[in-house]
Amino acid sequence: MRWLDGFRLTSSALTCRPLRSLLTLLGVAIGIAAVALLTAIGEGVRGYVLENFSQFGTRIITVRPGKTQTSGLGGLLGSVRPLTISDTDALRRLPHVEAAVPIIQGSGDIQFGQLSRRSDIIGGGHQLAQAWRMQLSLGEFLPLARDGRSPPYVVLGHQLRVELFDARNPLGELIRVGGVRFRVIGVMAKKGQLLGFNLDDIAYIPVDWAESLFNRTGVVKVHVVFSAGTTSRTLSRQIRQVLGERHGVEDFSLTTQDDMLRSFNRVLGTLSLAIAALGGISLLVGAVGILTIMTTTVGERTAEIGLLRAIGASPRQVLGLFLAEATLLSLAGGLLGLLLMGLLLGLLHLAMPSLPLALQPLFLLLALLLAAVLGILAGLAPALRAARLHPVAALRSE
């Protein structure tokens, strides 16, 4: 039997009962669409988070006051010493440290003339722009404190500058931040959002002014940026030693970028398992549908199988015919599933434009390969049954 004849037989078998074929491939299509869609969303979220993390670089350690405790009286009776600006200065003197930035976060009213709006306020050190890899569009960033006190300067985020000053040059203007007068010395370049936090809607003031503005005796956290000449593990050990000697006890916690990425990967791994489970259930339903239809088809075409064997078709050729039929049916379902997935992605993008999606050609090829393998596995048992039929017994069944 020529392969062209086999293809004609297979395609005619699929098209002679179009409704049955359509209902069968729909099961595969829904499974493939579910797997591809959820994978696109999962990879989009992964890429979005990794891109946001990379904005601040990978060589950064965050130090926070307080140490996580599970239970016991120590956490109830003990006191936590806050991290101070002098602690930050001590960390800045460590070898391979490029920047150590104290951070205080809060919010308040930003006023210029008759205009007023509530915005996020970050008190930081002079190295904050360097640590966060941020650029200025106008002016300069907060200067190094002189004689123990920083001047009352403020740097505006891009959006905050536009809303307060429009196209006017804000440099040198006096504004009120939380009721305190500051002079504008710079404007940050447009940065966008970081995990839902708008970096363009922030007023940056010196950290010592933020302490008094928010009535704090210490900083919220310290970002330590280190060079390629050391590792996060080595520097973490040095930070623990320095702060432990200053505080007398390890009443602080360290978080590296590697720690955050590991936590994120654990969450994403759980999400991937959920995707695999949902997709597996959908594909299992599709496989059962193909198995059922192919088993029914073999029973209905027993006489046809006997005739093919009688005119010289080998058991292997009969096996190939039915496997090809199951595979084509499954591949058609895979193609339909990808079309359905594309439609759903378009609707999702229209409904939620900010939802990160990542659709890679490799995923599409793997989805079609998965559909083909599914068809082969589901059609194998009915195809073997057809190939093992005796010609005489098959013809006699007519």
Secondary structure, 3 states (H helix, E strand, C coil): CCHHHHHHHHHHHHHCCHHHHHHHHHHHHHHHHHHHHHHHHHHHHHHHHHHHHHHCCCCEEEEEECCCCCCCHHHHHCCCCCECHHHHHHHHCCCCEEEEEEEEEEEEEEEECCEEEEEEEEEECCCHHHHCCCCEEEECCCCCCECCECCCEEEECHHHHHHHHCCCCCCCCEEEECCEEEEEEEEECCCCEECCEECCCEEEEEHHHHHHHCCCCCECEEEEEECCCCCHHHHHHHHHHHHHHHHCCCCEEEEEHHHHHHHHHHHHHHHHHHHHHHHHHHHHHHHHHHHHHHHHHHHHCHHHHHHHHHCCCCHHHHHHHHHHHHHHHHHHHHHHHHHHHHHHHHHHHHHCCCCCCCCCHHHHHHHHHHHHHHHHHHHHHHHHHHHCCCHHHHHHCC
